[in-house]
Amino acid sequence: MEEIRNQYFGLLSRVGILSTLLLFICGEVIAQSNISGKPGLIYIPTARYVPDGNMEVGLHFFPGNYGFNSDNQNPGRVLSMNLTVLPRFDININVLQLFSTAANPVKLGLGDRQLDFRYLLMKESKSRPSLAFITSTPTSISPTLLTHALVATKHFSVAKQWEAEVTAGYGSPYHVYRKGSTLDNYGLFANMAFEKKEDYAYHKRYLEGPFGGISFTFRSKVGFMLEYDSQNINAGVYVRALKNWVIQAAVLNGEQITFGSAYNLSLLKQSKRMLSLGKKQNQDNVQTPDKSEAAIIDPGYRKLRGNFENVALDSAGIISYEQRLNRNPFPALYQLKQLFADSANMRFVPMFQGIPMGQYKLNEKLEFSPVSNAVRERQKQRSKFPLHRNGYSLHFWIQPYFNAIFGNFDKPIQSNTSVAIQSQIFLLPGMSLDFGILFPIVNDLDNRPKKIRPSPVFVNQFYSKNHNHISASAGFFQNDQYGVNIQYRRANLQRPWSFGVEAGLTGDYYYPNKGIYYGNMEKLLLILDAAYLLSNPDITFKVSGGRYLAGDTGVRLDMLRQFTNIEIGFYAMTTSNGSTIGFNFAIPLFPGKLLNGKHVRLRTTSEFPWEYNYTRGYRIGERYRTGYQLDQKLRQYHSQYLNRQYGKK
């Protein structure tokens, strides 16, 4: 009894010290996350509602005696990213890493990677709690942090300035995981084991049986937590620093301290800076533009005018233009609407490489219609050779390239990292020549020399008419492939279904110390796909299959979510070379414009794409990239995606 009392008072004293320290440095509070990055308290998860589009990136540290390694001797950390991809559904990705000590050296490479899903079965109401089901994918080799649980959460107002959050749940005594070695190549569902947690040699009884907790929030500035994690009693405090940054710390079982931090943001909110017209200059300080340009965009908005190229206004009130700064076409459409008092009667035609993508009208709703033959003909008559003379500036942009594998024991991250200064010249409508210079930074993947060399150089022809879209490329592509590639897609930008095919014939190339090496063009790529866009939210499910770069054949399932300015996807695939899961994203790089001259501009890239797969070294479903993927480009111009953004203005 005396021992329990001492532990209790020791727990309170530690929490008091932590609370005092954190209160001195922090401000308002928002909800916190648990050790693995899910919405929760300290070690336990909750059924707390998280708004759609919320993304949280976290880092939590745990002590050795309350960790997740085999002998509970090494402290460690959990890096996590939690993304709410649907209003009730979030996906959590985390990596568990142990710290090596002199007494207990660790050689685990990157650490154990895990993917968790949480679905809110029932939202909270006045009379009932919220209820969530949480499960982990069974692909992990080390299942010490796996979560299979049912949890309920209810909020109460306990005083004028106090709110309580009460959570209770039950963790399954069983788990599903993959028995085997990380060095083996498995099928997607091979070597799965369903067994009691206590039968696992290094089980930690994490969330095994009943668990629960309570947190109190005072004036939305600081929160106090107390929980039972099915094994221990833990207590802690959490606060908010700055606007979206949460700091938390806790004492585990009255003995050791854990702490962590997380930053969250909404991927659905649009930046006001991107939508604004900017400051209008005094007319005395404005350079006189061409007559046609002055009639379209007010010359007082000098910075805004620099965002648009190849601008034209015809007698029917149709404005055609091209903008290459943002991967999201909506900010440009909205800026043009604000410029014209009679914008309700005008139609806007954004172009890609000089080819019209569609007609958009912004009234109460954003309306889309295909481009008429008359508009196409007028556009063709305006075109000069080379097309770059049609009011285009020479753009140079900073384009990073990052190819990596993870998990090597001696070097957890092996990468080929480079930065290129890329540019393009428009030759004919739809035709561009892309070129640049590449500066290598790191290359741990192969023995190829790190030498300054040309970046991918290729010619691309884009074509779009009557729901038929083509992208044809020839030259030197990413992923050290040269050759030809053709993508065709049948897609109505008002309808959910689209269908496509991609074919390519390529060979290897690279730059040795002298000259260039290239092999025979004998690698055939042939992929067919069908995609469906949900009506709400902007999620595309895509099934594809065929022959991939390494000669393997198979199928792939993608779930792609379009947020305001970025796209994030998750996928699973199986081919004759094995099976894997992974994720990908496409993001613009901050800050955008760097130097903005009248004819030459320097900026960061409008799109940085990257893909991760769980299984390394087996060449499963490999592809190359030709500058842009046709289906991804078309998704950005879909009327539903743009109309949803317009409805939030």
Secondary structure, DSSP 4 states (H G I P E B T S, - for coil): -HHHHHHHHHHHHHHHHHHHHHHHH-B-----B-TTSSBBSSSSB------TTEEEEEEEEE-GGGSSSSSS---EEEEEEEEEEETTEEEEEEEEEEPP-SSS----TT-EEEEEEEEEEE---SSS-EEEEEEE-TT-S--TT---EEEEEEEEEEETTEEEEEEEEEE-SEEEEE-S-TTS---TTTTEEEEEGGGSTT---TT-EEEEEEEEEETTTEEEEEEE-SS-EEEEEEEEETTTEEEEEEEETTTEEEEEEEEEEESSPPPHHHHS--PPPPGGGPPP--HHHHHHS-TT-HHHHTT-EEEEE-TTSEEEEE--S-SSSHHHHHHHHHH-TTGGG-EEEEEETTEE--EEEESSSEEEEPPPHHHHHHHHHH--SSGGGTT--EEEEEEEEEEEEE--SS-SEEEEEEEEEEEEEEEETTEEEEEEEEEEEEE-SS------EE--EEEEEEEEETTEEEEEEEEE-STTEEEEEEEEEEE-TTSSEEEEEEEEEEEEEE--SSS-EE--S-EEEEEEEEEEE-SSS-EEEEEEEEE-TTS-EEEEEEEEEE-SS-EEEEEEEEETTEEEEEEEEEEPPTT-EEEE-SSEEEEE-S-EEEEEESS-SS--S-----SS-HHHHHHTT-HHHHHHHHHT-
